[in-house]
Amino acid sequence: MEAREYDIMYRTEKDHWWFKGKRKIVFTQISKFLDEDKKYSILDVGCGTGIIVKEFSKLGDAMGLDIEIKALKFCQNRGLKKLVQGDLMHLPFEDNSYDIVSIFDVLYHKDVKDDVAAMRELFRIIKPGGLLVLTDSADMKLWSRHDVAAHARERYSVPKMSSRLEKAGFEIKKVSYFNTLLYPAIFAYRKLDNFLNKDKPAKTNIDKTNPIINSILYSLLWTESRILKLGRLPFGVSIFVIGKKPAKIRPGRIRKTRN
């Protein structure tokens, strides 16, 4: 991610419809997999400026990891203390360390050269029976200047993401697209932006939004959080996954090949 994008994220992610809506979807979905009386050990990989770590702290002992010092400094500004600088491909934790590991919009990054290897590293540090909570970008038809600014490598499909997670050893408990209701508008906006601003420096689509528009857009993701409690969405701008590390790993379950 471009350095300036961390500043934008820190200023906006508490109330911006996209970040707020994504949190609503994530925490609505994982609640049914959790025991409300248990305190969980949680790691957020690629924690950015830390708002997800703060949210996870309500469920137990939450730590944030990011490779960027700038991001971790923003986390400290939020009052977070349990932070570590580290690389997704070589996580500085012992096997079976965490009940829940989350990774939001990280695997698509161009510096993740082998995403199945990264998934296996996540699998390694999750306790048997523990959960992986993941979001990422969907649908290569949406490729845009936004992805360039975010240093993206690809955008996923549900079959591709599911297949790679299964190769890493995970059982898929829930997978769906989301940000579906806004897909036509986002598709049109990004194609137009690609055409009109192709010679300008790339930047993401995240910025301050008019409060009324922000509220309307958030309400659409809130609606999707209700729909996702009942089933799945057939397409969207993003993908959401809950994976589980089996309590007992059968021999040969983790395959070595990639797509």
C-alpha positions as CSV (number, residue, x, y, z in Angstrom):
1,M,0.0,0.0,0.0
2,E,1.2,3.5,-0.8
3,A,2.4,5.3,2.4
4,R,-0.3,8.1,2.0
5,E,-3.0,5.4,2.1
6,Y,-2.3,4.6,5.7
7,D,-3.0,8.3,6.6
8,I,-6.3,8.1,4.8
9,M,-7.2,4.8,6.4
10,Y,-6.4,6.1,9.9
11,R,-8.5,9.2,9.4
12,T,-11.5,7.4,7.9
13,E,-11.8,3.8,8.9
14,K,-13.8,4.3,12.1
15,D,-16.8,5.8,10.3
16,H,-16.3,5.3,6.5
17,W,-19.1,3.1,5.1
18,W,-16.7,0.6,3.6
19,F,-14.6,-0.2,6.7
20,K,-17.6,0.1,9.0
21,G,-19.7,-2.2,6.8
22,K,-17.0,-4.8,6.4
23,R,-16.6,-4.9,10.2
24,K,-20.4,-5.4,10.5
25,I,-20.3,-8.3,8.1
26,V,-17.3,-9.9,9.7
27,F,-18.4,-9.8,13.3
28,T,-22.0,-10.7,12.4
29,Q,-20.8,-13.8,10.7
30,I,-18.2,-15.0,13.2
31,S,-20.5,-14.6,16.2
32,K,-22.3,-17.9,15.5
33,F,-18.9,-19.8,15.6
34,L,-18.0,-18.4,19.0
35,D,-18.7,-19.2,22.7
36,E,-19.7,-15.9,24.3
37,D,-18.3,-17.1,27.6
38,K,-14.8,-17.9,26.2
39,K,-11.9,-15.4,26.0
40,Y,-10.1,-16.1,22.7
41,S,-6.4,-15.6,21.7
42,I,-6.6,-13.6,18.4
43,L,-4.0,-12.4,15.9
44,D,-4.9,-9.9,13.1
45,V,-2.3,-10.3,10.3
46,G,-1.7,-7.2,8.2
47,C,-3.5,-5.2,10.9
48,G,-3.0,-1.8,9.2
49,T,-4.0,1.1,11.5
50,G,-5.5,-1.2,14.1
51,I,-9.3,-0.7,14.2
52,I,-10.0,-4.4,13.7
53,V,-7.6,-5.3,16.6
54,K,-9.6,-3.0,18.8
55,E,-12.8,-4.7,17.8
56,F,-11.3,-8.2,18.4
57,S,-10.1,-7.1,21.8
58,K,-13.8,-7.4,22.9
59,L,-13.5,-11.1,22.4
60,G,-10.3,-11.8,24.2
61,D,-6.5,-11.2,24.0
62,A,-5.9,-9.6,20.5
63,M,-2.6,-8.8,18.9
64,G,-1.8,-7.0,15.6
65,L,1.0,-7.8,13.2
66,D,2.1,-5.8,10.2
67,I,5.2,-5.5,8.2
68,E,5.0,-1.7,8.0
69,I,6.3,0.3,10.9
70,K,4.1,3.3,9.8
71,A,1.0,1.1,10.2
72,L,2.1,0.0,13.7
73,K,2.6,3.6,14.8
74,F,-1.0,4.4,13.8
75,C,-2.0,1.3,15.9
76,Q,-0.1,2.8,18.9
77,N,-2.0,6.1,18.3
78,R,-5.2,4.1,18.9
79,G,-3.8,2.9,22.2
80,L,-2.9,-0.6,21.1
81,K,0.1,-2.2,22.8
82,K,0.1,-5.8,21.7
83,L,1.8,-5.3,18.3
84,V,4.6,-7.0,16.4
85,Q,6.4,-6.2,13.2
86,G,6.5,-9.4,11.1
87,D,6.2,-11.0,7.7
88,L,3.2,-13.1,6.7
89,M,5.5,-15.6,5.0
90,H,7.5,-16.2,8.2
91,L,5.2,-15.5,11.1
92,P,7.2,-15.1,14.4
93,F,4.9,-17.4,16.4
94,E,4.9,-21.1,17.5
95,D,2.7,-23.7,16.0
96,N,-0.9,-23.8,17.4
97,S,-0.7,-20.4,19.0
98,Y,-4.1,-18.7,18.3
99,D,-7.8,-19.5,18.5
100,I,-8.6,-17.0,15.8
101,V,-6.4,-15.6,13.1
102,S,-7.8,-12.9,10.8
103,I,-6.3,-11.5,7.6
104,F,-8.3,-8.7,5.8
105,D,-7.4,-7.7,2.2
106,V,-3.8,-8.9,2.4
107,L,-3.4,-12.1,0.4
108,Y,-4.0,-10.3,-2.9
109,H,-0.9,-8.1,-2.3
110,K,1.8,-8.3,-5.0
111,D,4.4,-9.0,-2.3
112,V,2.6,-12.3,-1.5
113,K,4.3,-14.3,-4.2
114,D,2.8,-17.6,-3.1
115,D,-0.6,-17.2,-1.4
116,V,-1.0,-21.0,-0.7
117,A,2.3,-20.9,1.2
118,A,1.0,-17.9,3.1
119,M,-2.2,-19.7,3.9
120,R,-0.2,-22.7,5.2
121,E,1.7,-20.3,7.5
122,L,-1.6,-19.0,8.8
123,F,-2.7,-22.7,9.2
124,R,0.4,-23.5,11.2
125,I,-0.1,-20.9,14.0
126,I,-3.9,-21.6,14.4
127,K,-4.8,-24.0,17.2
128,P,-6.6,-27.3,16.1
129,G,-10.3,-26.4,15.9
130,G,-9.4,-22.7,15.5
131,L,-10.7,-20.3,13.0
132,L,-9.3,-18.3,10.0
133,V,-11.3,-15.1,9.2
134,L,-10.5,-13.6,5.9
135,T,-11.6,-11.0,3.4
136,D,-10.1,-10.1,0.1
137,S,-10.8,-8.4,-3.2
138,A,-13.0,-10.2,-5.8
139,D,-13.4,-10.3,-9.6
140,M,-10.6,-9.3,-12.0
141,K,-13.2,-7.4,-14.1
142,L,-13.0,-4.7,-11.4
143,W,-9.2,-4.3,-11.8
144,S,-8.4,-0.6,-11.6
145,R,-6.2,2.2,-10.4
146,H,-7.4,1.4,-6.9
147,D,-5.7,-2.0,-7.1
148,V,-2.5,-0.5,-8.4
149,A,-2.4,2.0,-5.5
150,A,-3.1,-0.9,-3.1
151,H,-0.2,-2.9,-4.6
152,A,-2.5,-5.7,-5.6
153,R,-1.4,-8.9,-7.5
154,E,-4.9,-10.3,-8.4
155,R,-8.5,-10.3,-7.4
156,Y,-10.0,-13.6,-6.3
157,S,-13.1,-15.6,-7.2
158,V,-14.8,-17.8,-4.6
159,P,-13.8,-21.1,-6.3
160,K,-10.1,-19.9,-6.5
161,M,-10.0,-18.7,-2.9
162,S,-11.7,-21.9,-1.6
163,S,-9.4,-24.2,-3.6
164,R,-6.3,-22.5,-2.3
165,L,-7.4,-22.5,1.3
166,E,-8.3,-26.2,1.1
167,K,-4.8,-26.9,-0.3
168,A,-3.4,-25.2,2.8
169,G,-5.5,-27.6,5.0
170,F,-8.5,-25.5,5.9
171,E,-12.1,-26.6,6.0
172,I,-14.4,-23.9,4.5
173,K,-17.2,-23.2,7.0
174,K,-18.6,-20.1,5.2
175,V,-17.6,-18.4,2.0
176,S,-19.5,-15.7,0.1
177,Y,-19.1,-12.6,-2.0
178,F,-20.2,-9.3,-0.5
179,N,-20.5,-5.7,-1.4
180,T,-23.0,-7.0,-4.0
181,L,-25.6,-4.3,-4.0
182,L,-23.1,-1.6,-5.0
183,Y,-21.3,-3.8,-7.6
184,P,-22.8,-2.1,-10.7
185,A,-22.0,1.4,-9.5
186,I,-18.4,0.4,-8.5
187,F,-17.8,-1.4,-11.8
188,A,-18.9,1.7,-13.7
189,Y,-17.0,4.1,-11.5
190,R,-13.7,2.1,-11.8
191,K,-13.9,1.7,-15.5
192,L,-14.5,5.4,-16.0
193,D,-11.7,6.3,-13.6
194,N,-9.4,4.0,-15.4
195,F,-10.2,5.8,-18.7
196,L,-10.2,9.4,-17.5
197,N,-7.2,9.2,-15.1
198,K,-5.0,6.6,-16.7
199,D,-2.0,9.1,-16.8
200,K,-2.4,10.2,-13.2
201,P,-0.8,8.6,-10.1
202,A,-2.8,5.7,-8.9
203,K,-4.9,6.2,-5.7
204,T,-7.5,4.1,-3.9
205,N,-11.2,4.9,-3.8
206,I,-11.1,5.4,-0.1
207,D,-11.6,9.0,1.1
208,K,-14.0,11.0,3.2
209,T,-17.6,10.8,2.1
210,N,-20.5,13.1,2.5
211,P,-22.2,12.0,5.8
212,I,-25.6,11.4,4.2
213,I,-24.2,9.4,1.3
214,N,-21.9,7.6,3.8
215,S,-25.0,6.5,5.9
216,I,-26.8,5.3,2.8
217,L,-23.9,3.2,1.6
218,Y,-23.3,1.7,5.0
219,S,-27.0,0.7,5.2
220,L,-26.5,-1.4,2.0
221,L,-23.6,-3.3,3.6
222,W,-25.7,-3.6,6.8
223,T,-28.5,-5.2,4.7
224,E,-26.0,-7.6,3.2
225,S,-24.9,-8.6,6.7
226,R,-28.5,-9.7,7.3
227,I,-28.7,-11.6,4.0
228,L,-25.4,-13.4,4.8
229,K,-26.9,-14.8,8.0
230,L,-29.3,-16.7,5.8
231,G,-27.1,-17.7,2.9
232,R,-24.6,-16.5,0.3
233,L,-24.3,-13.7,-2.3
234,P,-23.6,-14.8,-5.9
235,F,-21.1,-12.0,-6.8
236,G,-19.6,-8.9,-5.3
237,V,-16.6,-6.6,-5.0
238,S,-15.1,-8.6,-2.1
239,I,-15.0,-12.2,-0.7
240,F,-15.5,-13.2,2.9
241,V,-14.3,-16.6,4.3
242,I,-14.4,-18.4,7.6
243,G,-12.1,-21.4,7.6
244,K,-11.4,-23.9,10.3
245,K,-8.3,-25.9,11.1
246,P,-9.5,-29.4,11.8
247,A,-9.2,-30.6,15.3
248,K,-7.5,-33.7,13.9
249,I,-5.5,-33.5,10.7
250,R,-5.8,-36.5,8.5
251,P,-2.7,-37.7,6.7
252,G,-2.4,-36.3,3.2
253,R,-4.9,-33.5,3.9
254,I,-2.5,-30.7,3.1
255,R,-1.7,-31.0,-0.6
256,K,1.5,-29.6,-2.1
257,T,0.3,-28.4,-5.4
258,R,-1.0,-24.9,-6.4
259,N,-3.3,-23.6,-9.1
